[in-house]
Structure formats: C-alpha cells, structure tokens
Amino acid sequence: MIDDHELVWKGTQRLCEGVARVTGTGAELDFAAVRDLEDALALPDREFDLVLLDYHLPGMSGLQALHAVQGAFEGAVVCMLSAECGRDSVRDVLEAGAAGFIPKSYGEAEMSAALELVLRHKTYVPAEFLFAEDVVRDRSADEVRNEDLKLFLINDLSPRQRQVLKLALQGLPNKIIARQLSIAEGTVKVHLSMVYRALGVRNRVGALCRVLQADAVATLG
C-alpha cells in the first residue's frame, strides 16, 4: 500500500487479510505499507500481487505515480484509492490501465467487496461512474445493443479477441497482454480497436462500462 495517511494502514491490512481468506489467495498475507512513491521504489522486494495506490501523494502522484508503479511492479495488479471521485479522474485512471478506482469514502463492506473483485482479476468501477450518462458515448446505428452483447461476445469475437479484451478489462497494459499471449503489442492494439468499434466505444473504459452494464463479464471466460 502506498498512502501517506498511516492511520489507514492497519485497517486496510485487516480488510485485505479478510478478503484474501475469502478469495483463497493465501492464508498468510504479506502486507507492506509506505508513505510515498520514493519509499515504494526503494523496497528490496517488489514481488506483490496487488498494489493499492493513493491518488494524492506527496511528491509524484496521480497518473504519473500510476505509470511509475506499473513500470516498477510489473507483475502486480495496481488499484487506485482516492478521496475524490471526479468522473475525469476515474476515467483517466482506468484508461491508464489501473485495475480499479476505489473511493476512500466507502465503508468496510463496500471496500471489501471492491478489493475482492480486484483480487479475482476483475476491474472495479464505482457504480456512480459506471451508470453516469456521459460515460458511455453517443450510440451509433450499427452498435451492438446491450441485450445482444453477450451473444455478440460469444459468437462474433474470435477466441483471441476475447482473450485480449478480457485481459484489457482486467487492467493489464497492452505490453503485458502481448507478453502473456505471445503476440506483438501492435496486434493487441488492432484486436482492441476492432472490438471497440463493434461496441461503439473509444477506449477500454467505454468497453468496460458496456460489458458491466450488460452483465456480460462471464462470457469472456
């Protein structure tokens, strides 16, 4: 956890321990907390499954900090925490490849549910953002309708396109997707571009919102 408010460290550790037991990700949780990005980058061991990153840190923060963490903790899922939940901030963080955006205003139950989703390699999006009218753009005439989206994902996407979309919606950067699937990064971009066009969206945030709104995540495998 990278957060300069030490009062939240213990509570977050306790939540993570409970979520780890529920998800079966480990009986013993190795939890580390630091105040800023400089301390995080100085850690001798960077083999973490999850990094919880505060949006507002002393020194480097926001998207700049997110990109630095993604580069330094390459194998980890990175999830952003913030006391502010402006739509632009949520959209930018998710589009940059974060596995979730969790408001700090959440209670214990909401926070646990969000962390559980992230640890199950899914992307957490605040409900107030997901259903905002300006999040999913103007619809085109040939766009797949929500009620048809599940069948579209199963029947019209190739197995490789489903794999790429699934990993993208988990928050993985294109270069990591390419590495996992043993394909070129340019091929990943082509697959995503074709899927976005069919869904009537411009980016992975729009795609994520459409898939979640249609309750179609399970169709991606």
C-alpha positions in Angstrom: 0.0 0.0 0.0 1.3 3.4 -0.9 -0.5 6.0 1.2 0.8 8.9 3.3 -2.0 8.5 5.8 -0.6 5.9 8.2 -3.9 5.7 10.1 -5.5 3.7 7.3 -2.7 1.2 7.1 -3.8 -1.2 9.8 -7.5 -1.0 8.7 -6.6 -1.8 5.1 -4.3 -4.6 6.2 -7.2 -6.2 8.1 -9.6 -5.8 5.2 -7.0 -7.4 2.8 -6.5 -10.3 5.2 -10.2 -11.0 5.3 -10.6 -10.7 1.5 -7.5 -13.0 1.0 -9.2 -15.7 3.1 -12.5 -15.3 1.1 -10.8 -15.4 -2.3 -8.3 -18.2 -1.3 -5.3 -16.1 -2.5 -3.3 -17.0 0.6 -3.7 -18.0 4.2 -0.9 -15.6 5.2 -0.9 -12.1 3.8 2.4 -10.3 3.3 1.4 -6.7 3.7 3.7 -3.7 3.3 2.9 0.0 3.5 4.9 3.1 2.6 4.2 6.8 2.6 5.2 7.8 -0.9 6.5 6.5 -4.3 10.1 7.1 -3.4 9.8 4.7 -0.5 7.9 2.2 -2.6 10.6 2.2 -5.3 13.2 1.6 -2.6 11.6 -1.7 -1.4 14.1 -4.6 -1.9 11.3 -7.0 -2.8 8.7 -5.9 -5.4 7.0 -9.2 -5.9 3.5 -8.2 -4.9 0.1 -9.4 -6.2 -1.6 -6.1 -5.6 -0.6 -2.5 -5.1 -3.1 -0.1 -3.6 -2.1 3.4 -4.6 -3.4 6.7 -3.2 -4.2 9.2 -5.9 -2.9 12.2 -3.9 0.7 11.5 -2.6 3.5 13.8 -1.5 5.8 14.3 -4.5 4.8 12.3 -7.5 1.1 11.4 -7.6 -1.9 10.8 -9.8 -1.4 9.3 -13.2 2.4 10.0 -13.1 2.6 7.8 -10.0 0.4 5.2 -11.5 2.6 4.8 -14.6 5.7 4.6 -12.3 4.2 1.9 -10.2 3.1 -0.1 -13.3 6.7 0.0 -14.5 8.3 -0.8 -11.2 5.8 -3.5 -10.0 5.3 -5.1 -13.4 3.7 -8.3 -12.2 1.3 -6.6 -9.8 -2.3 -5.5 -10.2 -2.5 -1.8 -9.4 -5.7 -0.3 -7.9 -6.2 3.4 -7.2 -7.7 4.7 -4.0 -8.9 8.3 -3.7 -10.9 10.7 -1.5 -12.0 12.4 -4.7 -14.1 10.6 -7.4 -14.5 13.0 -10.3 -15.5 11.4 -13.5 -12.5 12.6 -15.4 -10.1 11.2 -12.7 -11.9 7.8 -12.7 -11.9 7.7 -16.5 -8.2 8.6 -16.8 -7.1 6.1 -14.2 -9.0 3.2 -15.7 -7.9 4.1 -19.2 -4.3 4.2 -18.0 -4.7 0.5 -17.0 -5.5 0.5 -13.3 -7.4 -2.5 -12.1 -9.9 -0.3 -10.2 -10.7 3.0 -8.7 -12.0 2.7 -5.1 -13.4 5.8 -3.3 -11.9 6.2 0.2 -15.4 7.2 1.4 -16.6 3.6 1.1 -17.5 1.7 4.3 -15.9 -1.5 5.3 -18.4 -3.8 3.4 -18.1 -1.8 0.1 -14.3 -1.6 0.4 -14.1 -5.4 1.0 -16.3 -6.1 -2.0 -14.2 -3.9 -4.2 -10.9 -5.5 -3.1 -12.4 -9.0 -3.6 -13.3 -8.1 -7.1 -9.8 -6.8 -7.9 -8.1 -9.8 -6.3 -10.3 -12.1 -8.6 -8.6 -10.3 -11.5 -11.5 -8.1 -12.4 -11.8 -4.4 -12.7 -13.6 -2.4 -10.0 -15.6 0.7 -11.2 -17.6 2.8 -8.8 -21.3 2.4 -9.6 -21.9 6.2 -9.7 -19.4 6.4 -12.5 -20.5 3.3 -14.3 -24.1 4.5 -14.8 -23.3 8.2 -15.4 -25.0 9.3 -18.6 -21.8 10.9 -20.1 -19.6 7.9 -19.6 -20.8 5.7 -22.4 -20.9 7.9 -25.5 -23.4 8.7 -28.3 -24.6 5.4 -29.7 -24.2 4.6 -33.4 -26.8 3.0 -35.5 -24.8 -0.3 -36.0 -23.7 -0.6 -32.4 -24.4 -3.9 -30.6 -27.3 -3.4 -28.2 -26.9 -4.3 -24.5 -29.4 -7.1 -24.8 -27.4 -8.6 -27.6 -24.0 -8.1 -26.2 -23.5 -11.5 -24.5 -24.2 -13.3 -27.8 -22.0 -10.9 -29.7 -19.1 -11.6 -27.4 -19.5 -15.4 -27.7 -20.4 -15.7 -31.4 -18.8 -12.8 -33.2 -15.5 -12.3 -31.4 -12.7 -14.6 -32.2 -11.1 -16.6 -29.3 -8.1 -14.3 -29.5 -10.2 -11.2 -29.4 -12.0 -12.4 -26.3 -8.7 -13.2 -24.6 -7.3 -9.7 -25.4 -10.5 -8.0 -24.3 -10.6 -10.0 -21.1 -7.0 -9.1 -20.1 -7.6 -5.4 -21.1 -10.7 -5.2 -18.8 -8.6 -6.7 -16.0 -6.4 -3.5 -16.3 -3.4 -5.1 -17.9 -1.3 -2.8 -20.1 -1.0 -3.7 -23.8 2.6 -4.8 -23.5 1.8 -7.2 -20.7 -1.2 -8.6 -22.7 1.2 -9.1 -25.6 3.7 -10.9 -23.4 1.1 -13.2 -21.8 -0.4 -14.2 -25.2 2.9 -14.3 -27.1 1.8 -11.8 -29.7 3.0 -8.4 -30.8 1.9 -5.3 -29.0 0.7 -3.9 -32.3 -1.6 -7.0 -32.7 -3.1 -6.3 -29.3 -3.9 -2.8 -30.4 -5.5 -4.0 -33.6 -7.7 -6.5 -31.7 -8.8 -3.9 -29.2 -9.5 -1.3 -32.0 -11.8 -3.8 -33.8 -13.6 -4.7 -30.6 -14.1 -1.1 -29.5 -15.5 -0.2 -32.9 -18.1 -3.0 -32.7 -19.0 -2.0 -29.1 -19.4 1.7 -30.2 -16.8 2.9 -27.7 -13.4 4.8 -28.0 -11.4 3.0 -25.3 -11.2 0.3 -22.7 -13.1 2.4 -20.2 -16.1 2.6 -22.5 -15.7 -1.1 -23.3 -15.6 -2.0 -19.6 -18.7 0.1 -18.8 -20.6 -1.6 -21.7 -19.6 -5.1 -20.6 -20.5 -4.4 -17.0 -23.8 -2.8 -17.9 -24.8 -5.8 -19.9 -23.6 -8.2 -17.1 -21.5 -9.9 -19.8 -18.2 -10.3 -18.0 -18.6 -14.1 -17.6 -18.9 -14.6 -21.4 -15.2 -13.7 -21.7 -14.2 -16.8 -19.9 
